[in-house]
Structures are given as C-alpha cells and as structure tokens.
C-alpha cells in the first residue's frame, strides 16, 4: 500500500484542524492546563498533566461542558431546548 500524496495529507490535516471535535479537544486541553497550573501553584509543586486531567474531570468537566455548550449555542444563535425554556419562563 502506498502512502498518500503530500497534498492529500495536507488537506486531511486542515480538515481535522477545522473539525468541531478537534476544536473541542483543544478547548478542553486548555482548561486542563489552566487547572494544572492553578493546582501546582496552590500546592507548591508541579502536579503533572495526568493528575491534573483526572482531578479536572472529577471536579470540573461536567460544568465546563454544560457552560461551553450554552456559550457555543449563544454564539451561533441556535435555540437550544434549555434556552427556549428559559425565555418562556
């Protein structure tokens, strides 16, 4: 099997970089790195990425995702069921 042509590889990489899944991954990673920095400063030593990841998932991920979805929906002007319910109350 031959490897893909360089132009195909470049197009694939650009497609991935523009995908919503990749954008969400980058945003979540940024939050984990912020959490790592904050916790490392608080404790006085580098806690490492894995510990920060697990701690962030346990303590913050659900709320972050909920807020992120609401923020993205507001930016896109999309009406979510939750937003529609809030407006009708």
Backbone as CSV, one residue per row, in Angstrom:
resi,resn,N_x,N_y,N_z,CA_x,CA_y,CA_z,C_x,C_y,C_z
1,UNK,0.848,-1.174,0.000,0.000,0.000,0.000,0.888,1.229,0.000
2,UNK,0.589,2.193,-0.855,1.411,3.395,-0.941,0.913,4.456,0.023
3,UNK,1.816,5.360,0.392,1.423,6.443,1.303,0.687,7.523,0.512
4,UNK,-0.162,8.289,1.192,-0.921,9.324,0.493,-0.008,10.410,-0.059
5,UNK,-0.450,11.042,-1.119,0.307,12.136,-1.712,0.393,13.284,-0.705
6,UNK,1.485,14.061,-0.733,1.632,15.163,0.234,0.446,16.122,0.243
7,UNK,-0.137,16.409,-0.900,-1.269,17.335,-0.933,-2.485,16.731,-0.234
8,UNK,-2.678,15.395,-0.333,-3.781,14.734,0.358,-3.582,14.818,1.869
9,UNK,-2.362,14.626,2.321,-2.063,14.685,3.743,-2.309,16.084,4.291
10,UNK,-1.898,17.104,3.550,-2.093,18.487,3.988,-3.581,18.807,4.074
11,UNK,-4.344,18.384,3.099,-5.793,18.610,3.111,-6.455,17.913,4.277
12,UNK,-6.011,16.712,4.582,-6.570,15.962,5.710,-6.262,16.655,7.028
13,UNK,-5.046,17.151,7.163,-4.669,17.854,8.393,-5.492,19.121,8.571
14,UNK,-5.706,19.857,7.496,-6.508,21.081,7.576,-7.954,20.752,7.937
15,UNK,-8.474,19.678,7.370,-9.847,19.251,7.683,-9.977,18.937,9.167
16,UNK,-9.004,18.214,9.704,-9.023,17.842,11.122,-8.951,19.096,11.986
17,UNK,-8.061,20.024,11.638,-7.906,21.246,12.435,-9.189,22.071,12.460
18,UNK,-9.983,21.990,11.415,-11.222,22.764,11.339,-12.421,22.021,11.941
19,UNK,-12.253,20.761,12.290,-13.382,19.973,12.781,-13.800,20.419,14.181
20,UNK,-15.077,20.313,14.458,-15.608,20.678,15.768,-15.015,19.804,16.864
21,UNK,-14.833,18.532,16.575,-14.281,17.613,17.567,-12.883,18.048,17.994
22,UNK,-12.056,18.403,17.023,-10.698,18.846,17.331,-10.714,20.167,18.098
23,UNK,-11.597,21.078,17.723,-11.707,22.355,18.424,-12.119,22.133,19.882
24,UNK,-13.039,21.204,20.111,-13.456,20.890,21.480,-12.308,20.259,22.273
25,UNK,-11.557,19.381,21.624,-10.392,18.778,22.261,-9.405,19.861,22.707
26,UNK,-9.119,20.812,21.817,-8.172,21.885,22.152,-8.683,22.749,23.300
27,UNK,-9.972,23.064,23.292,-10.543,23.889,24.363,-10.479,23.159,25.705
28,UNK,-10.790,21.876,25.691,-10.754,21.093,26.921,-9.312,20.963,27.422
29,UNK,-8.390,20.737,26.518,-6.979,20.621,26.884,-6.493,21.918,27.532
30,UNK,-6.912,23.049,26.985,-6.526,24.342,27.545,-7.034,24.487,28.978
31,UNK,-8.249,24.050,29.235,-8.802,24.116,30.590,-8.032,23.214,31.550
32,UNK,-7.642,22.054,31.083,-6.863,21.126,31.913,-5.505,21.739,32.244
33,UNK,-4.877,22.372,31.257,-3.583,23.014,31.508,-3.719,24.177,32.493
34,UNK,-4.812,24.934,32.409,-5.060,26.003,33.391,-5.217,25.405,34.789
35,UNK,-5.976,24.322,34.873,-6.195,23.652,36.160,-4.867,23.142,36.719
36,UNK,-4.038,22.578,35.856,-2.721,22.087,36.269,-1.892,23.220,36.849
37,UNK,-1.896,24.358,36.193,-1.124,25.500,36.669,-1.649,25.981,38.020
38,UNK,-2.949,26.144,38.130,-3.549,26.647,39.377,-3.253,25.700,40.537
39,UNK,-3.479,24.420,40.330,-3.255,23.443,41.404,-1.773,23.312,41.750
40,UNK,-0.908,23.375,40.751,0.533,23.311,41.007,0.987,24.510,41.824
41,UNK,0.466,25.691,41.495,0.802,26.891,42.268,0.280,26.777,43.698
42,UNK,-0.929,26.284,43.830,-1.538,26.156,45.160,-0.743,25.189,46.042
43,UNK,-0.301,24.076,45.451,0.404,23.058,46.228,1.917,23.301,46.336
44,UNK,2.431,24.141,45.456,3.854,24.460,45.524,4.750,23.513,44.750
45,UNK,4.168,22.656,43.929,4.964,21.774,43.066,4.132,21.382,41.854
46,UNK,4.819,20.948,40.799,4.148,20.561,39.552,3.416,19.234,39.762
47,UNK,2.093,19.266,39.617,1.311,18.044,39.851,1.300,17.119,38.639
48,UNK,1.740,17.595,37.489,1.774,16.779,36.287,0.438,16.768,35.555
49,UNK,0.516,16.492,34.266,-0.683,16.550,33.429,-1.698,15.479,33.799
50,UNK,-1.245,14.260,34.034,-2.189,13.175,34.312,-3.008,13.429,35.572
51,UNK,-2.354,13.863,36.626,-3.081,14.161,37.864,-4.056,15.324,37.656
52,UNK,-3.598,16.357,36.936,-4.467,17.498,36.653,-5.668,17.065,35.812
53,UNK,-5.433,16.225,34.833,-6.510,15.714,33.980,-7.566,14.985,34.801
54,UNK,-7.131,14.042,35.609,-8.074,13.256,36.410,-8.818,14.124,37.416
55,UNK,-8.116,15.059,38.047,-8.741,15.951,39.016,-9.757,16.863,38.328
56,UNK,-9.391,17.414,37.163,-10.285,18.303,36.422,-11.537,17.560,35.952
57,UNK,-11.352,16.344,35.471,-12.504,15.553,35.027,-13.463,15.336,36.193
58,UNK,-12.923,14.943,37.334,-13.766,14.679,38.509,-14.489,15.918,39.008
59,UNK,-13.793,17.045,39.027,-14.332,18.235,39.684,-15.011,19.242,38.753
60,UNK,-14.577,19.325,37.504,-14.995,20.458,36.685,-15.570,20.130,35.307
61,UNK,-15.335,18.949,34.787,-15.672,18.674,33.390,-17.157,18.837,33.074
62,UNK,-18.026,18.284,33.877,-19.461,18.359,33.582,-19.948,19.798,33.508
63,UNK,-19.574,20.603,34.490,-19.997,22.008,34.496,-19.382,22.757,33.320
64,UNK,-18.114,22.480,33.019,-17.451,23.153,31.907,-18.152,22.828,30.597
65,UNK,-18.467,21.557,30.383,-19.145,21.169,29.139,-20.525,21.815,29.023
66,UNK,-21.252,21.857,30.106,-22.574,22.491,30.090,-22.446,23.959,29.720
67,UNK,-21.514,24.652,30.362,-21.294,26.069,30.063,-20.787,26.270,28.644
68,UNK,-19.925,25.397,28.190,-19.360,25.502,26.832,-20.459,25.347,25.791
69,UNK,-21.325,24.366,25.979,-22.426,24.157,25.022,-23.352,25.363,24.987
70,UNK,-23.655,25.911,26.151,-24.523,27.088,26.206,-23.855,28.276,25.526
71,UNK,-22.581,28.450,25.753,-21.838,29.551,25.155,-21.790,29.415,23.633
72,UNK,-21.515,28.214,23.137,-21.454,27.993,21.697,-22.825,28.182,21.053
73,UNK,-23.865,27.748,21.739,-25.224,27.910,21.213,-25.576,29.393,21.133
74,UNK,-25.196,30.153,22.131,-25.479,31.591,22.137,-24.714,32.301,21.021
75,UNK,-23.483,31.882,20.792,-22.669,32.497,19.737,-23.228,32.196,18.351
76,UNK,-23.740,30.982,18.175,-24.241,30.594,16.860,-25.682,31.046,16.640
77,UNK,-26.309,31.517,17.713,-27.697,31.946,17.595,-28.672,30.789,17.575
78,UNK,-28.164,29.595,17.809,-29.025,28.413,17.814,-29.885,28.414,19.059
79,UNK,-31.090,27.977,18.908,-32.000,27.883,20.048,-31.965,26.454,20.570
80,UNK,-31.504,26.305,21.782,-31.499,25.003,22.422,-32.784,24.847,23.220
81,UNK,-33.223,23.632,23.521,-34.422,23.452,24.341,-34.312,24.164,25.687
82,UNK,-33.136,24.142,26.297,-32.951,24.800,27.596,-33.108,26.310,27.445
83,UNK,-32.548,26.871,26.384,-32.651,28.320,26.164,-34.085,28.720,25.879
84,UNK,-34.802,27.895,25.114,-36.194,28.187,24.818,-37.044,28.143,26.091
85,UNK,-36.747,27.200,26.978,-37.481,27.067,28.229,-37.223,28.278,29.124
86,UNK,-35.975,28.771,29.147,-35.646,29.938,29.965,-36.353,31.176,29.469
87,UNK,-36.454,31.334,28.155,-37.084,32.517,27.591,-38.591,32.521,27.831
88,UNK,-39.194,31.322,27.873,-40.643,31.250,28.055,-41.047,31.382,29.519
89,UNK,-40.087,31.296,30.458,-40.426,31.410,31.889,-40.597,32.836,32.310
